[in-house]
Amino acid sequence: MYKHHFACLFALALVASACGTLTREGAIEDMVDEGISESTAECVIDDFVGQGFEPNDAAGDELSADVDAALTKSFENCFTAEDIGGLANNPNFDPEEFRQDFIDEFVAGGSVNEEQAVCILDGLDANGITLLDLSQAGLSGDTSIESAVAEAAASCIGG
């Protein structure tokens, strides 16, 4: 779940930074500028192209469902925990925007409303679990974080 969420965030960052024609080199440069390692950026683009798309298919204001699915799959296949740290060190990183992205993603999942999503994140924060911890757990398979999410969710939405 978290790995998918983080892949979506980076897919949006890639699309948001793309203006005009997006080449392989331009897409890699954009991702590196966002804090992703060059090897991961190359992996993402190569995986995306391997699925039958071109980098320019990810340019523009909105992605088609098939491009979004392919790009998300590419990020899921290539993303590393180190890339999450790279994001946090990016001077353009906005923790409040990142938090809101998590809230929006929880709400979009349909199982919680915004108030409940905020409650879950606040509960995790109170237990010393940051959003970066949450994102890295999706890549590392850290079940203790997943358990903490389940406990926070139970506290916020009942059950």
N, C-alpha and C positions, 0 to 999 in steps of 0.2 A: 504493500500500500504506500509506504513512505517513499520507496524507490520510484514508484510510478509518479507520485506527486512531485518529487524533485525533478524528474525527467521532464514533466510538463512545464515546470517553472523555467527550466533552461530552454526548452523549445520555444516558449513565449519570449524569452530574452533574445534568442536568435532571430526570431521573426521580427521583433520590435526593432532590432538594430539593422535589419536589412532594408535598404532603400534601392530601388531600381533593380538591376541585374545582380544576382548573387552567384558568384563563382565558388568553386571548391576552396581556392585560396582565401577569398573574402569571408566565406563562412567559417573557416578555421580561424582566421584572424579575429573575427567577431567573438567566437567562443573563447579564445585565449584572452581577449580583452575583458571578458566577463569573469575570468578566473579559472577556466577549465584548462587542464594541461594540454599541450600541443598534441601529445600522443592520443589522448582521449578525443580531442576535437577531430583528429584525422580518422580515428576509429568510427566516430559518429557519422561523419560524412561518407566514409567508405561503406559502412553498413547501410546507410540511407540509399546510396547509389546502387548498392547490391540488391536492394529491394525493388529496383526499377525506376527510381526517381532521380531527378537532377537537383543540385543545390538550389537552383532558382525556383524550384517548386515550393520551397519553404519561404520564399520572399513574399511580401505583401501584407495587407492588413489582417486577413483572416485565412486560416488554413482549411482546406477541404478535409472531410472526415478521414479519407484514406491517407492523405499526407500527414495529418496529425497522428494517426495510428502508427504509421511507419517511422516518423520522427521520434515519437515516444519510445517505440521499440528499440530504435537505434541508441537512444540515450540509456535505456535500461540495460542494453547489451554492453555498453562501453563505460558507463559512469563509474567513478571510483570514490572512495571516501576522501581521498586527497583533493578531489575536485570540489568537494563541499567546503573544505578548508580554504581552498582558493577563492571561492565565492565570498567567504567571510572577510578575506583580506583585500578584496576588491574595493578601491576607494569609492566606487559608485554603489556599494552595498548599502541598502536601506533596511535596517532591522524592522522598522514598523511596517514597511511595505511587505517584507518577507512574512511577518506575522499575519498580516491581513491576507496574504496569499494562502497561508495554511488555513485560516478561518474560512475563506471562500471555498477552498477545496473540500474541507469537511462538510460544509453546507451543501455544496454541489453533489456530494455523495448521497444526499437525501435522507440520511439517518439522524441528523441533528439540525437544529436551527442555529442562528448566529449566536444567540445568548449561550446555548449549550456548548458550542465550539469554543467560545471565549472562556467559559468555565473550565473546559478540559485543558486548554493551554495554560490557564492560570494555575490549575492544580498541578500540572507537570512542572511549571516554573517554581512553584512553592516547594516542590520536591527536588529542586536543583537540576531538572532536566530541561535543557535549552532546545530551541528549534533545530540547531545544528546537530545536537545529540539525537534528536528525533529523526532527522534526515539520514544521519550516518547509520542509525539502527536499521534502516531499510536496506542498506547496502551490506552491513555486517551480519545481519540476522540476529542482533542482540535481543533475545527474548525477554530480558528484564525490562527493557524499555517498552516493549509491546505489552507486557503485563501491567506496567505503570499506566499506559494509555487506557487499557481496559478498566483498571480501577478508577481512573479519573472519569472515564465515560460513565461508569456505573454510578459514581457519586453525583454526576451532573445531570444525567437523564434517567436515573433510577435503574433498577434491575438488579 
